Amino acid sequence: MAAPREIVALLESVIDIFLSDVKHRERAAFILCDELVEMACKMRAREHDHRFDFRAGFHDAWNAPGVQLDPMTLGRRVQTSRDTRNLMQHGDPGVTVDSEHCASATLDAVDVLEHCWPGTREEALRATLLCALRIIRLYSTHGEAHLRQPFEDLMRDSPWTFEERLLAANELAIRPGLRGYWRFAITWNTESIEEKLNQLDVP
């Protein structure tokens, strides 16, 4: 039973932002990821019991019947992320998160989806999203930090072959191997990026 399409679409938005070149991408992706977790928990709780109140707080949502995340592992991690998000938005607007923290929160969100709707990875996530999650894992606390630079070097220096054509006046030429364009590269050539990840033995 895969997660609802709108939840998967929200996950894709988180991934798009994380792998983009937008300003403050980690902060934006982290906040959206927290919203994803809350919405997923509430939707699953409502599926379990149609009387579940969507106005419930975050802690009540992930503890609700039908959800009930382990309070010592995944529940604790998503609650910690919520506390960080609240500090960012309500306590100190200068507080943000780094790439590793954001990547770890994204993986936690995927674990929440899989917990609430077992089979989501296999049934609902396209090859491009699974490839993107391998990259995100590399940049998380679960990844091998020493492999990050070699991966970036491979992405930057490998030849990228796409159809060449003249650009229109309103078009911009991009280099898909640069960090800010990785999401485009994954969409265009998932297999090539999977090969680079495999070459470095990235899980």
Buried (B, 14 or more C-beta within 10 A) or exposed (E): EBBBEEBBEBBBBBBBBBBBEEEEBBBBBBBBBBBBBBBBBBBBBBBBEEEBEEEBEBBBBBBBEBBBBEEEEBBEBBBEBBEBBEEBEEEEEEEBBEBBBBBBBBBBBBBBBBBBBEEBBEEBBEEBBBBBBBBBBBBBEEBBEEBBEBBBEBBEEBEBEEEEEEEEEEEEEEEBBBEBBBBBBBBBBBEBBBEBBEEBEBE
